[in-house]
Amino acid sequence: MLNIVFLTNSWLTSLNQPGLCITVAMLLHYFLLAAFTWMCLESVHFYLALVKFFNVYVPKYILKFCIAGWGTPAVVITLVVIINKDFYGNGSLSESHPHGNFCWIQDNTVFYTSVSVAYFFLPFLMNTAMFLTVLLQIHSVKTTTQKTSKFWKQ
């Protein structure tokens, strides 16, 4: 959906409908945040599958992941709209993007807070931590297997 909204954004902006532009910008923002959220949830699943694979039972696991994956971005979008719906709009109407014909976030503070700094770095740090944890777990299993193998050979 992120790709579809992104690819149709410029065409929909050319229709010069402010409500449509706000909706498209909100959808683009939502699906981008949803992609980041699902990336973060994939790292949690990766950790549970490869490190904590014994005796891990999470009731309604998929439901909880879906609520987090689709609900967290919805909360962020709702907060931005509650604060000021004019944060979304046509990029060509802003002074910072005079040549853009694209519906997106108009305020740089909102952009950096809700996309770049806060929302991107959390999944990035989580993925890095989970990746290092899984690597250490695989390394420890490998060394344990090698020690066991040497013992049986002797």
C-alpha positions in Angstrom: 0.0 0.0 0.0 2.9 2.3 0.7 4.1 1.9 -2.9 0.7 2.4 -4.4 0.0 5.6 -2.4 3.6 6.8 -3.1 3.2 6.2 -6.9 -0.2 7.8 -7.2 0.6 10.7 -4.9 1.8 13.1 -7.6 -1.2 12.4 -9.8 -3.7 12.8 -7.0 -2.0 16.1 -6.0 -2.5 17.4 -9.5 -6.3 17.2 -9.0 -6.0 20.2 -6.6 -8.4 18.9 -4.0 -7.1 19.9 -0.5 -9.1 17.2 1.3 -7.8 14.5 -1.0 -4.2 15.8 -0.6 -4.5 15.6 3.2 -5.9 12.1 3.0 -3.1 11.0 0.7 -0.5 12.5 2.9 -2.0 10.8 5.9 -2.1 7.5 4.1 1.5 7.8 3.0 2.6 8.7 6.5 0.6 5.8 8.0 1.9 3.2 5.7 5.5 4.4 6.1 5.2 4.2 9.9 3.5 0.8 9.6 6.4 -0.5 7.5 8.8 0.7 10.3 6.6 -0.9 13.0 6.4 -4.2 11.2 10.2 -4.2 10.7 10.5 -3.8 14.5 8.0 -6.6 15.1 9.9 -8.9 12.8 13.0 -8.5 14.9 11.0 -9.4 18.0 9.7 -12.5 16.2 13.2 -13.3 14.9 14.4 -13.2 18.5 11.6 -15.3 19.8 12.1 -17.9 17.1 15.9 -18.2 17.3 16.8 -17.4 20.8 13.8 -18.2 23.0 12.4 -21.1 21.0 11.7 -23.3 24.0 8.7 -22.7 26.3 7.7 -19.5 24.6 3.9 -19.3 24.4 2.3 -15.9 23.9 -1.5 -16.1 24.0 -3.0 -14.5 20.9 0.4 -13.8 19.5 -0.7 -12.8 16.0 -3.5 -10.6 17.3 -1.1 -8.7 19.6 1.4 -8.3 16.7 -1.4 -7.0 14.4 -2.6 -4.5 17.0 0.9 -3.2 17.5 1.8 -3.3 13.8 -1.3 -1.5 12.6 -2.4 0.3 15.7 0.8 2.2 16.7 1.0 4.1 13.4 -2.7 4.9 13.7 -2.1 6.4 17.1 0.7 8.6 15.8 -1.3 9.8 12.8 -4.3 10.5 15.0 -2.1 12.6 17.4 -0.8 14.6 14.4 -4.3 15.2 13.1 -5.6 16.2 16.5 -2.8 18.7 17.0 -3.2 20.3 13.6 -4.5 18.7 10.4 -2.7 21.4 8.3 0.5 19.6 9.0 -0.4 17.5 6.0 -0.8 19.1 2.6 0.7 19.9 -0.8 4.4 20.3 -0.9 4.3 22.8 -3.7 2.5 25.2 -1.5 5.2 25.3 1.1 8.2 27.7 1.0 10.7 24.9 1.8 9.6 22.8 -1.2 8.7 25.3 -4.0 9.0 22.8 -6.8 7.4 19.8 -5.2 4.0 18.6 -6.3 3.6 16.0 -3.6 1.2 15.6 -0.6 3.2 15.0 2.5 4.0 16.5 6.0 4.4 20.3 5.8 6.0 21.0 9.1 9.7 19.9 9.5 9.4 19.5 13.3 6.5 17.0 12.8 8.4 15.2 10.1 11.6 14.8 12.1 9.6 13.8 15.3 7.1 11.4 13.8 9.3 9.8 11.0 13.0 10.4 11.1 14.2 10.7 14.7 11.7 9.1 16.9 10.0 6.5 14.8 12.9 5.4 12.6 15.6 5.0 15.3 13.5 2.8 17.6 13.1 0.0 15.1 16.7 0.5 13.9 18.1 0.2 17.4 15.8 -2.7 18.2 16.8 -4.6 15.0 20.5 -4.0 15.8 20.1 -5.3 19.3 18.1 -8.3 18.2 20.6 -9.1 15.4 23.6 -8.9 17.8 21.7 -11.1 20.4 20.9 -13.7 17.7 24.5 -13.6 16.5 25.8 -14.2 20.0 23.3 -17.0 20.6 24.4 -18.7 17.3 28.1 -18.3 18.3 27.5 -19.8 21.7 25.6 -22.8 20.2 28.4 -23.3 17.8 31.1 -23.3 20.5 29.1 -25.6 22.7 28.6 -28.0 19.8 32.3 -28.0 19.0 33.2 -28.7 22.7 30.7 -31.6 22.8 32.0 -33.0 19.5 35.6 -32.9 20.8 34.5 -34.6 24.0 32.9 -37.5 22.2 35.8 -37.9 19.8 38.2 -38.3 22.8 
